[in-house]
Amino acid sequence: MREKIIMSLTVEDYYKGPTEDKLNYMGELWEFGKSVEKKEVYIKISKGTGTNSPICVSFHLAERKIEYPFKNKK
């Protein structure tokens, strides 16, 4: 189910990034949030580099409210 959720991410799910991956040096990190079964999930993805594929670094219930810069505010 994680892959399906990641593949469904849109610009409105964007939280922040790119930021430098100072831990693994595997490319830029991008952060997102997604509502899954009425719970907010935090997702961090490494873009990868020329020799490294993209990878999901973090996928868990959000520990705090996520602010979405591109989400329509109602």
Distance bins in CASP14 RR format, pairs under 12 A and 6 or more apart:
PFRMAT RR
TARGET T0000
AUTHOR 0000-0000-0000
RMODE 2
METHOD distances of the structure
MODEL  1
1 7 0 0 0 0 0 1 0 0 0 0 0
1 8 0 0 0 0 0 1 0 0 0 0 0
1 34 0 0 0 0 0 1 0 0 0 0 0
1 36 0 0 0 0 1 0 0 0 0 0 0
1 37 0 0 0 0 0 1 0 0 0 0 0
1 41 0 0 0 0 0 1 0 0 0 0 0
1 59 0 0 0 0 0 1 0 0 0 0 0
2 8 0 0 0 0 0 1 0 0 0 0 0
2 9 0 0 0 0 0 1 0 0 0 0 0
2 34 0 0 0 0 0 1 0 0 0 0 0
2 36 0 0 0 0 1 0 0 0 0 0 0
2 41 0 0 0 0 1 0 0 0 0 0 0
2 43 0 0 0 0 1 0 0 0 0 0 0
2 45 0 0 0 0 0 1 0 0 0 0 0
2 55 0 0 0 0 0 1 0 0 0 0 0
2 56 1 0 0 1 0 0 0 0 0 0 0
2 58 0 0 0 0 0 1 0 0 0 0 0
2 59 1 0 1 0 0 0 0 0 0 0 0
2 60 0 0 0 0 0 1 0 0 0 0 0
3 9 0 0 0 0 0 1 0 0 0 0 0
3 43 0 0 0 0 0 1 0 0 0 0 0
3 45 0 0 0 0 0 1 0 0 0 0 0
3 54 0 0 0 0 0 1 0 0 0 0 0
3 55 0 0 0 0 0 1 0 0 0 0 0
3 56 0 0 0 0 1 0 0 0 0 0 0
3 59 0 0 0 0 1 0 0 0 0 0 0
4 34 0 0 0 0 0 1 0 0 0 0 0
4 36 0 0 0 0 0 1 0 0 0 0 0
4 59 0 0 0 0 0 1 0 0 0 0 0
5 13 0 0 0 0 1 0 0 0 0 0 0
5 32 0 0 0 0 1 0 0 0 0 0 0
5 33 0 0 0 0 1 0 0 0 0 0 0
5 34 1 0 1 0 0 0 0 0 0 0 0
5 35 0 0 0 0 1 0 0 0 0 0 0
5 36 1 0 0 1 0 0 0 0 0 0 0
5 37 0 0 0 0 0 1 0 0 0 0 0
5 39 0 0 0 0 0 1 0 0 0 0 0
5 41 1 0 0 1 0 0 0 0 0 0 0
5 42 0 0 0 0 0 1 0 0 0 0 0
5 43 1 0 0 1 0 0 0 0 0 0 0
5 45 0 0 0 0 0 1 0 0 0 0 0
5 56 0 0 0 0 1 0 0 0 0 0 0
5 59 0 0 0 0 1 0 0 0 0 0 0
6 13 0 0 0 0 1 0 0 0 0 0 0
6 30 0 0 0 0 0 1 0 0 0 0 0
6 32 0 0 0 0 1 0 0 0 0 0 0
6 33 0 0 0 0 0 1 0 0 0 0 0
6 34 0 0 0 0 1 0 0 0 0 0 0
6 36 0 0 0 0 0 1 0 0 0 0 0
6 41 0 0 0 0 0 1 0 0 0 0 0
6 43 1 0 0 1 0 0 0 0 0 0 0
6 44 0 0 0 0 0 1 0 0 0 0 0
6 45 1 0 0 1 0 0 0 0 0 0 0
6 54 0 0 0 0 1 0 0 0 0 0 0
6 55 0 0 0 0 0 1 0 0 0 0 0
6 56 1 0 0 1 0 0 0 0 0 0 0
6 57 0 0 0 0 0 1 0 0 0 0 0
6 58 0 0 0 0 0 1 0 0 0 0 0
6 59 1 0 0 1 0 0 0 0 0 0 0
7 13 0 0 0 0 0 1 0 0 0 0 0
7 32 0 0 0 0 0 1 0 0 0 0 0
7 34 0 0 0 0 0 1 0 0 0 0 0
7 43 0 0 0 0 0 1 0 0 0 0 0
7 45 0 0 0 0 0 1 0 0 0 0 0
7 54 0 0 0 0 0 1 0 0 0 0 0
7 56 0 0 0 0 0 1 0 0 0 0 0
8 32 0 0 0 0 0 1 0 0 0 0 0
8 33 0 0 0 0 0 1 0 0 0 0 0
8 34 1 0 0 1 0 0 0 0 0 0 0
8 35 0 0 0 0 0 1 0 0 0 0 0
8 36 0 0 0 0 0 1 0 0 0 0 0
8 41 0 0 0 0 0 1 0 0 0 0 0
8 43 0 0 0 0 0 1 0 0 0 0 0
9 15 0 0 0 0 0 1 0 0 0 0 0
9 30 0 0 0 0 1 0 0 0 0 0 0
9 31 0 0 0 0 0 1 0 0 0 0 0
9 32 1 0 1 0 0 0 0 0 0 0 0
9 33 0 0 0 0 1 0 0 0 0 0 0
9 34 1 0 0 1 0 0 0 0 0 0 0
9 35 0 0 0 0 0 1 0 0 0 0 0
9 36 0 0 0 0 0 1 0 0 0 0 0
9 41 0 0 0 0 0 1 0 0 0 0 0
9 43 1 0 0 1 0 0 0 0 0 0 0
9 44 0 0 0 0 0 1 0 0 0 0 0
9 45 0 0 0 0 1 0 0 0 0 0 0
9 54 0 0 0 0 0 1 0 0 0 0 0
9 56 0 0 0 0 0 1 0 0 0 0 0
9 59 0 0 0 0 0 1 0 0 0 0 0
9 68 0 0 0 0 0 1 0 0 0 0 0
9 70 0 0 0 0 0 1 0 0 0 0 0
10 32 0 0 0 0 1 0 0 0 0 0 0
10 33 0 0 0 0 0 1 0 0 0 0 0
10 34 0 0 0 0 1 0 0 0 0 0 0
10 35 0 0 0 0 0 1 0 0 0 0 0
10 68 0 0 0 0 0 1 0 0 0 0 0
10 70 0 0 0 0 1 0 0 0 0 0 0
10 71 0 0 0 0 1 0 0 0 0 0 0
10 72 0 0 0 0 0 1 0 0 0 0 0
11 30 0 0 0 0 0 1 0 0 0 0 0
11 32 0 0 0 0 1 0 0 0 0 0 0
11 33 0 0 0 0 0 1 0 0 0 0 0
11 68 0 0 0 0 1 0 0 0 0 0 0
11 69 0 0 0 0 1 0 0 0 0 0 0
11 70 1 0 1 0 0 0 0 0 0 0 0
11 71 0 0 0 0 1 0 0 0 0 0 0
11 72 0 0 0 0 0 1 0 0 0 0 0
12 32 0 0 0 0 1 0 0 0 0 0 0
12 33 0 0 0 0 1 0 0 0 0 0 0
12 34 0 0 0 0 1 0 0 0 0 0 0
12 35 0 0 0 0 0 1 0 0 0 0 0
12 66 0 0 0 0 0 1 0 0 0 0 0
12 68 1 0 0 1 0 0 0 0 0 0 0
12 69 0 0 0 0 1 0 0 0 0 0 0
12 70 1 0 1 0 0 0 0 0 0 0 0
12 71 1 0 1 0 0 0 0 0 0 0 0
12 72 1 0 0 1 0 0 0 0 0 0 0
12 73 0 0 0 0 0 1 0 0 0 0 0
13 30 0 0 0 0 0 1 0 0 0 0 0
13 31 0 0 0 0 1 0 0 0 0 0 0
13 32 1 0 1 0 0 0 0 0 0 0 0
13 33 1 0 1 0 0 0 0 0 0 0 0
13 34 1 0 1 0 0 0 0 0 0 0 0
13 35 0 0 0 0 1 0 0 0 0 0 0
13 36 0 0 0 0 0 1 0 0 0 0 0
13 40 0 0 0 0 0 1 0 0 0 0 0
13 41 0 0 0 0 1 0 0 0 0 0 0
13 42 0 0 0 0 0 1 0 0 0 0 0
13 43 1 0 0 1 0 0 0 0 0 0 0
13 45 0 0 0 0 0 1 0 0 0 0 0
13 62 0 0 0 0 0 1 0 0 0 0 0
13 66 0 0 0 0 1 0 0 0 0 0 0
13 68 1 0 0 1 0 0 0 0 0 0 0
13 69 0 0 0 0 0 1 0 0 0 0 0
13 70 0 0 0 0 1 0 0 0 0 0 0
13 71 1 0 0 1 0 0 0 0 0 0 0
14 30 1 0 0 1 0 0 0 0 0 0 0
14 31 1 0 0 1 0 0 0 0 0 0 0
14 32 1 0 1 0 0 0 0 0 0 0 0
14 33 0 0 0 0 1 0 0 0 0 0 0
14 34 0 0 0 0 0 1 0 0 0 0 0
14 43 0 0 0 0 0 1 0 0 0 0 0
14 44 0 0 0 0 0 1 0 0 0 0 0
14 45 0 0 0 0 0 1 0 0 0 0 0
14 66 0 0 0 0 1 0 0 0 0 0 0
14 67 0 0 0 0 0 1 0 0 0 0 0
14 68 1 0 0 1 0 0 0 0 0 0 0
14 69 1 0 0 1 0 0 0 0 0 0 0
14 70 1 0 1 0 0 0 0 0 0 0 0
14 71 0 0 0 0 1 0 0 0 0 0 0
15 29 0 0 0 0 0 1 0 0 0 0 0
15 30 0 0 0 0 1 0 0 0 0 0 0
15 31 1 0 1 0 0 0 0 0 0 0 0
15 32 1 0 1 0 0 0 0 0 0 0 0
15 33 1 0 1 0 0 0 0 0 0 0 0
15 34 0 0 0 0 1 0 0 0 0 0 0
15 40 0 0 0 0 0 1 0 0 0 0 0
15 41 0 0 0 0 0 1 0 0 0 0 0
15 42 1 0 0 1 0 0 0 0 0 0 0
15 43 0 0 0 0 1 0 0 0 0 0 0
15 44 0 0 0 0 1 0 0 0 0 0 0
15 45 0 0 0 0 0 1 0 0 0 0 0
15 58 0 0 0 0 0 1 0 0 0 0 0
15 62 0 0 0 0 1 0 0 0 0 0 0
15 64 0 0 0 0 0 1 0 0 0 0 0
15 65 0 0 0 0 0 1 0 0 0 0 0
15 66 1 0 1 0 0 0 0 0 0 0 0
15 67 1 0 0 1 0 0 0 0 0 0 0
15 68 1 0 0 1 0 0 0 0 0 0 0
15 69 1 0 0 1 0 0 0 0 0 0 0
15 70 0 0 0 0 1 0 0 0 0 0 0
15 71 0 0 0 0 1 0 0 0 0 0 0
16 28 0 0 0 0 0 1 0 0 0 0 0
16 29 0 0 0 0 1 0 0 0 0 0 0
16 30 1 0 0 1 0 0 0 0 0 0 0
16 31 1 0 1 0 0 0 0 0 0 0 0
16 32 0 0 0 0 1 0 0 0 0 0 0
16 33 0 0 0 0 0 1 0 0 0 0 0
16 42 0 0 0 0 0 1 0 0 0 0 0
16 43 0 0 0 0 0 1 0 0 0 0 0
16 44 0 0 0 0 1 0 0 0 0 0 0
16 45 0 0 0 0 0 1 0 0 0 0 0
16 66 0 0 0 0 1 0 0 0 0 0 0
16 67 0 0 0 0 1 0 0 0 0 0 0
16 68 0 0 0 0 1 0 0 0 0 0 0
16 69 1 0 0 1 0 0 0 0 0 0 0
16 70 0 0 0 0 0 1 0 0 0 0 0
17 27 0 0 0 0 0 1 0 0 0 0 0
17 28 1 0 0 1 0 0 0 0 0 0 0
17 29 1 0 0 1 0 0 0 0 0 0 0
17 30 1 0 1 0 0 0 0 0 0 0 0
17 31 1 0 0 1 0 0 0 0 0 0 0
17 32 0 0 0 0 1 0 0 0 0 0 0
17 44 0 0 0 0 1 0 0 0 0 0 0
17 45 0 0 0 0 1 0 0 0 0 0 0
17 46 0 0 0 0 0 1 0 0 0 0 0
17 47 0 0 0 0 1 0 0 0 0 0 0
17 69 0 0 0 0 0 1 0 0 0 0 0
18 27 0 0 0 0 1 0 0 0 0 0 0
18 28 1 1 0 0 0 0 0 0 0 0 0
18 29 1 0 0 1 0 0 0 0 0 0 0
18 30 1 0 1 0 0 0 0 0 0 0 0
18 31 0 0 0 0 1 0 0 0 0 0 0
18 44 0 0 0 0 0 1 0 0 0 0 0
18 45 0 0 0 0 0 1 0 0 0 0 0
18 46 0 0 0 0 1 0 0 0 0 0 0
18 47 1 0 0 1 0 0 0 0 0 0 0
18 48 0 0 0 0 0 1 0 0 0 0 0
19 27 0 0 0 0 1 0 0 0 0 0 0
19 28 1 0 0 1 0 0 0 0 0 0 0
19 29 1 0 1 0 0 0 0 0 0 0 0
19 30 0 0 0 0 1 0 0 0 0 0 0
19 31 1 0 0 1 0 0 0 0 0 0 0
19 44 0 0 0 0 1 0 0 0 0 0 0
19 45 0 0 0 0 0 1 0 0 0 0 0
19 46 0 0 0 0 0 1 0 0 0 0 0
19 47 0 0 0 0 0 1 0 0 0 0 0
19 57 0 0 0 0 0 1 0 0 0 0 0
20 26 0 0 0 0 0 1 0 0 0 0 0
20 27 1 0 0 1 0 0 0 0 0 0 0
20 28 1 0 0 1 0 0 0 0 0 0 0
20 29 1 0 0 1 0 0 0 0 0 0 0
20 30 0 0 0 0 0 1 0 0 0 0 0
20 46 0 0 0 0 0 1 0 0 0 0 0
20 47 0 0 0 0 0 1 0 0 0 0 0
21 27 1 0 1 0 0 0 0 0 0 0 0
21 28 1 0 0 1 0 0 0 0 0 0 0
21 29 1 0 1 0 0 0 0 0 0 0 0
21 30 0 0 0 0 0 1 0 0 0 0 0
21 31 0 0 0 0 0 1 0 0 0 0 0
21 44 0 0 0 0 1 0 0 0 0 0 0
21 45 0 0 0 0 0 1 0 0 0 0 0
21 46 1 0 1 0 0 0 0 0 0 0 0
21 47 0 0 0 0 1 0 0 0 0 0 0
21 48 0 0 0 0 1 0 0 0 0 0 0
21 49 0 0 0 0 1 0 0 0 0 0 0
21 52 0 0 0 0 0 1 0 0 0 0 0
21 54 0 0 0 0 0 1 0 0 0 0 0
21 55 0 0 0 0 0 1 0 0 0 0 0
21 57 0 0 0 0 1 0 0 0 0 0 0
21 58 0 0 0 0 0 1 0 0 0 0 0
22 28 0 0 0 0 0 1 0 0 0 0 0
22 29 0 0 0 0 1 0 0 0 0 0 0
22 46 0 0 0 0 0 1 0 0 0 0 0
23 29 0 0 0 0 1 0 0 0 0 0 0
23 44 0 0 0 0 0 1 0 0 0 0 0
23 46 0 0 0 0 1 0 0 0 0 0 0
23 57 0 0 0 0 1 0 0 0 0 0 0
23 58 0 0 0 0 0 1 0 0 0 0 0
24 44 0 0 0 0 0 1 0 0 0 0 0
24 46 1 0 0 1 0 0 0 0 0 0 0
24 47 0 0 0 0 0 1 0 0 0 0 0
24 48 0 0 0 0 1 0 0 0 0 0 0
24 49 0 0 0 0 0 1 0 0 0 0 0
24 52 0 0 0 0 1 0 0 0 0 0 0
24 55 0 0 0 0 1 0 0 0 0 0 0
24 57 1 0 0 1 0 0 0 0 0 0 0
25 46 0 0 0 0 1 0 0 0 0 0 0
25 47 0 0 0 0 0 1 0 0 0 0 0
25 48 0 0 0 0 1 0 0 0 0 0 0
25 49 0 0 0 0 1 0 0 0 0 0 0
25 51 0 0 0 0 0 1 0 0 0 0 0
25 52 0 0 0 0 1 0 0 0 0 0 0
26 44 0 0 0 0 0 1 0 0 0 0 0
26 45 0 0 0 0 0 1 0 0 0 0 0
26 46 1 0 1 0 0 0 0 0 0 0 0
26 47 0 0 0 0 1 0 0 0 0 0 0
26 48 1 0 1 0 0 0 0 0 0 0 0
26 49 1 0 0 1 0 0 0 0 0 0 0
26 50 0 0 0 0 1 0 0 0 0 0 0
26 51 0 0 0 0 1 0 0 0 0 0 0
26 52 1 0 1 0 0 0 0 0 0 0 0
26 53 0 0 0 0 1 0 0 0 0 0 0
26 54 0 0 0 0 1 0 0 0 0 0 0
26 55 1 0 0 1 0 0 0 0 0 0 0
26 56 0 0 0 0 0 1 0 0 0 0 0
26 57 0 0 0 0 1 0 0 0 0 0 0
27 45 0 0 0 0 0 1 0 0 0 0 0
27 46 1 0 1 0 0 0 0 0 0 0 0
27 47 1 0 1 0 0 0 0 0 0 0 0
27 48 1 0 1 0 0 0 0 0 0 0 0
27 49 1 0 1 0 0 0 0 0 0 0 0
27 50 0 0 0 0 1 0 0 0 0 0 0
27 51 0 0 0 0 0 1 0 0 0 0 0
27 52 1 0 0 1 0 0 0 0 0 0 0
27 53 0 0 0 0 0 1 0 0 0 0 0
27 54 0 0 0 0 1 0 0 0 0 0 0
27 55 0 0 0 0 1 0 0 0 0 0 0
27 57 0 0 0 0 0 1 0 0 0 0 0
28 44 0 0 0 0 0 1 0 0 0 0 0
28 45 0 0 0 0 1 0 0 0 0 0 0
28 46 1 0 0 1 0 0 0 0 0 0 0
28 47 1 0 1 0 0 0 0 0 0 0 0
28 48 1 0 0 1 0 0 0 0 0 0 0
28 49 0 0 0 0 1 0 0 0 0 0 0
28 52 0 0 0 0 0 1 0 0 0 0 0
28 54 0 0 0 0 1 0 0 0 0 0 0
28 55 0 0 0 0 0 1 0 0 0 0 0
28 57 0 0 0 0 0 1 0 0 0 0 0
29 43 0 0 0 0 0 1 0 0 0 0 0
29 44 1 0 1 0 0 0 0 0 0 0 0
29 45 1 0 0 1 0 0 0 0 0 0 0
29 46 1 0 1 0 0 0 0 0 0 0 0
29 47 1 0 0 1 0 0 0 0 0 0 0
29 48 0 0 0 0 1 0 0 0 0 0 0
29 54 0 0 0 0 0 1 0 0 0 0 0
29 55 0 0 0 0 0 1 0 0 0 0 0
29 56 0 0 0 0 0 1 0 0 0 0 0
29 57 1 0 0 1 0 0 0 0 0 0 0
29 58 0 0 0 0 1 0 0 0 0 0 0
30 42 0 0 0 0 0 1 0 0 0 0 0
30 43 0 0 0 0 1 0 0 0 0 0 0
30 44 1 0 0 1 0 0 0 0 0 0 0
30 45 1 0 1 0 0 0 0 0 0 0 0
30 46 0 0 0 0 1 0 0 0 0 0 0
30 47 1 0 0 1 0 0 0 0 0 0 0
30 48 0 0 0 0 0 1 0 0 0 0 0
30 54 0 0 0 0 1 0 0 0 0 0 0
30 55 0 0 0 0 0 1 0 0 0 0 0
30 56 0 0 0 0 0 1 0 0 0 0 0
30 57 0 0 0 0 1 0 0 0 0 0 0
30 58 0 0 0 0 0 1 0 0 0 0 0
31 41 0 0 0 0 0 1 0 0 0 0 0
31 42 1 0 0 1 0 0 0 0 0 0 0
31 43 1 0 0 1 0 0 0 0 0 0 0
31 44 1 0 1 0 0 0 0 0 0 0 0
31 45 1 0 0 1 0 0 0 0 0 0 0
31 46 0 0 0 0 0 1 0 0 0 0 0
31 47 0 0 0 0 0 1 0 0 0 0 0
31 56 0 0 0 0 0 1 0 0 0 0 0
31 57 0 0 0 0 1 0 0 0 0 0 0
31 58 0 0 0 0 1 0 0 0 0 0 0
31 59 0 0 0 0 0 1 0 0 0 0 0
31 62 0 0 0 0 0 1 0 0 0 0 0
31 66 0 0 0 0 1 0 0 0 0 0 0
31 67 0 0 0 0 0 1 0 0 0 0 0
31 68 0 0 0 0 0 1 0 0 0 0 0
31 69 0 0 0 0 0 1 0 0 0 0 0
32 40 0 0 0 0 0 1 0 0 0 0 0
32 41 0 0 0 0 1 0 0 0 0 0 0
32 42 1 0 0 1 0 0 0 0 0 0 0
32 43 1 0 1 0 0 0 0 0 0 0 0
32 44 1 0 0 1 0 0 0 0 0 0 0
32 45 1 0 0 1 0 0 0 0 0 0 0
32 56 0 0 0 0 0 1 0 0 0 0 0
32 57 0 0 0 0 0 1 0 0 0 0 0
32 58 0 0 0 0 0 1 0 0 0 0 0
32 59 0 0 0 0 1 0 0 0 0 0 0
32 62 0 0 0 0 0 1 0 0 0 0 0
32 66 0 0 0 0 1 0 0 0 0 0 0
32 68 0 0 0 0 1 0 0 0 0 0 0
32 69 0 0 0 0 0 1 0 0 0 0 0
32 70 0 0 0 0 0 1 0 0 0 0 0
32 71 0 0 0 0 0 1 0 0 0 0 0
33 39 0 0 0 0 0 1 0 0 0 0 0
33 40 1 0 0 1 0 0 0 0 0 0 0
33 41 1 0 0 1 0 0 0 0 0 0 0
33 42 1 0 1 0 0 0 0 0 0 0 0
33 43 1 0 1 0 0 0 0 0 0 0 0
33 44 0 0 0 0 1 0 0 0 0 0 0
33 45 0 0 0 0 0 1 0 0 0 0 0
33 58 0 0 0 0 0 1 0 0 0 0 0
33 59 0 0 0 0 1 0 0 0 0 0 0
33 60 0 0 0 0 0 1 0 0 0 0 0
33 61 0 0 0 0 0 1 0 0 0 0 0
33 62 1 0 0 1 0 0 0 0 0 0 0
33 63 0 0 0 0 0 1 0 0 0 0 0
33 64 0 0 0 0 0 1 0 0 0 0 0
33 65 0 0 0 0 0 1 0 0 0 0 0
33 66 1 0 1 0 0 0 0 0 0 0 0
33 67 0 0 0 0 0 1 0 0 0 0 0
33 68 1 0 0 1 0 0 0 0 0 0 0
33 69 0 0 0 0 0 1 0 0 0 0 0
33 70 0 0 0 0 0 1 0 0 0 0 0
33 71 0 0 0 0 1 0 0 0 0 0 0
34 40 1 0 0 1 0 0 0 0 0 0 0
34 41 1 0 1 0 0 0 0 0 0 0 0
34 42 0 0 0 0 1 0 0 0 0 0 0
34 43 1 0 0 1 0 0 0 0 0 0 0
34 44 0 0 0 0 0 1 0 0 0 0 0
34 45 0 0 0 0 0 1 0 0 0 0 0
34 59 0 0 0 0 1 0 0 0 0 0 0
34 60 0 0 0 0 0 1 0 0 0 0 0
34 61 0 0 0 0 0 1 0 0 0 0 0
34 62 0 0 0 0 1 0 0 0 0 0 0
34 66 0 0 0 0 1 0 0 0 0 0 0
34 68 0 0 0 0 0 1 0 0 0 0 0
34 71 0 0 0 0 0 1 0 0 0 0 0
35 41 1 0 0 1 0 0 0 0 0 0 0
35 42 0 0 0 0 0 1 0 0 0 0 0
35 43 0 0 0 0 0 1 0 0 0 0 0
35 61 0 0 0 0 0 1 0 0 0 0 0
35 62 0 0 0 0 1 0 0 0 0 0 0
35 66 0 0 0 0 0 1 0 0 0 0 0
35 68 0 0 0 0 0 1 0 0 0 0 0
35 71 0 0 0 0 0 1 0 0 0 0 0
36 42 0 0 0 0 0 1 0 0 0 0 0
36 43 0 0 0 0 1 0 0 0 0 0 0
36 59 0 0 0 0 1 0 0 0 0 0 0
36 60 0 0 0 0 0 1 0 0 0 0 0
36 61 0 0 0 0 1 0 0 0 0 0 0
36 62 0 0 0 0 0 1 0 0 0 0 0
37 61 0 0 0 0 0 1 0 0 0 0 0
38 61 0 0 0 0 0 1 0 0 0 0 0
39 60 0 0 0 0 0 1 0 0 0 0 0
39 61 1 0 1 0 0 0 0 0 0 0 0
39 62 0 0 0 0 1 0 0 0 0 0 0
39 66 0 0 0 0 0 1 0 0 0 0 0
40 60 0 0 0 0 0 1 0 0 0 0 0
40 61 1 0 0 1 0 0 0 0 0 0 0
40 62 1 0 1 0 0 0 0 0 0 0 0
40 63 0 0 0 0 1 0 0 0 0 0 0
40 64 0 0 0 0 1 0 0 0 0 0 0
40 65 1 0 0 1 0 0 0 0 0 0 0
40 66 1 0 0 1 0 0 0 0 0 0 0
40 67 0 0 0 0 0 1 0 0 0 0 0
40 68 0 0 0 0 0 1 0 0 0 0 0
40 71 0 0 0 0 0 1 0 0 0 0 0
41 56 0 0 0 0 0 1 0 0 0 0 0
41 58 0 0 0 0 1 0 0 0 0 0 0
41 59 1 0 0 1 0 0 0 0 0 0 0
41 60 1 0 0 1 0 0 0 0 0 0 0
41 61 1 0 0 1 0 0 0 0 0 0 0
41 62 1 0 0 1 0 0 0 0 0 0 0
41 63 0 0 0 0 0 1 0 0 0 0 0
41 66 0 0 0 0 1 0 0 0 0 0 0
42 56 0 0 0 0 0 1 0 0 0 0 0
42 57 0 0 0 0 0 1 0 0 0 0 0
42 58 1 0 0 1 0 0 0 0 0 0 0
42 59 1 0 0 1 0 0 0 0 0 0 0
42 60 1 0 1 0 0 0 0 0 0 0 0
42 61 1 0 0 1 0 0 0 0 0 0 0
42 62 1 0 1 0 0 0 0 0 0 0 0
42 63 1 0 0 1 0 0 0 0 0 0 0
42 64 0 0 0 0 1 0 0 0 0 0 0
42 65 0 0 0 0 0 1 0 0 0 0 0
42 66 1 0 0 1 0 0 0 0 0 0 0
42 68 0 0 0 0 0 1 0 0 0 0 0
43 54 0 0 0 0 0 1 0 0 0 0 0
43 55 0 0 0 0 0 1 0 0 0 0 0
43 56 1 0 0 1 0 0 0 0 0 0 0
43 57 0 0 0 0 1 0 0 0 0 0 0
43 58 1 0 0 1 0 0 0 0 0 0 0
43 59 1 0 1 0 0 0 0 0 0 0 0
43 60 0 0 0 0 1 0 0 0 0 0 0
43 61 0 0 0 0 0 1 0 0 0 0 0
43 62 0 0 0 0 1 0 0 0 0 0 0
43 66 0 0 0 0 1 0 0 0 0 0 0
44 54 0 0 0 0 0 1 0 0 0 0 0
44 55 0 0 0 0 1 0 0 0 0 0 0
44 56 1 0 0 1 0 0 0 0 0 0 0
44 57 1 0 1 0 0 0 0 0 0 0 0
44 58 1 1 0 0 0 0 0 0 0 0 0
44 59 1 0 0 1 0 0 0 0 0 0 0
44 60 0 0 0 0 1 0 0 0 0 0 0
44 62 0 0 0 0 0 1 0 0 0 0 0
44 66 0 0 0 0 0 1 0 0 0 0 0
45 53 0 0 0 0 0 1 0 0 0 0 0
45 54 1 0 0 1 0 0 0 0 0 0 0
45 55 1 0 0 1 0 0 0 0 0 0 0
45 56 1 0 1 0 0 0 0 0 0 0 0
45 57 1 0 0 1 0 0 0 0 0 0 0
45 58 0 0 0 0 1 0 0 0 0 0 0
45 59 0 0 0 0 1 0 0 0 0 0 0
46 52 1 0 0 1 0 0 0 0 0 0 0
46 53 0 0 0 0 1 0 0 0 0 0 0
46 54 1 0 0 1 0 0 0 0 0 0 0
46 55 1 0 1 0 0 0 0 0 0 0 0
46 56 1 0 0 1 0 0 0 0 0 0 0
46 57 1 0 1 0 0 0 0 0 0 0 0
46 58 0 0 0 0 1 0 0 0 0 0 0
47 53 0 0 0 0 1 0 0 0 0 0 0
47 54 1 0 1 0 0 0 0 0 0 0 0
47 55 0 0 0 0 1 0 0 0 0 0 0
47 56 0 0 0 0 0 1 0 0 0 0 0
47 57 0 0 0 0 0 1 0 0 0 0 0
48 54 1 0 1 0 0 0 0 0 0 0 0
48 55 1 0 0 1 0 0 0 0 0 0 0
48 56 0 0 0 0 0 1 0 0 0 0 0
48 57 0 0 0 0 0 1 0 0 0 0 0
49 55 0 0 0 0 0 1 0 0 0 0 0
62 68 0 0 0 0 0 1 0 0 0 0 0
67 73 0 0 0 0 0 1 0 0 0 0 0
END
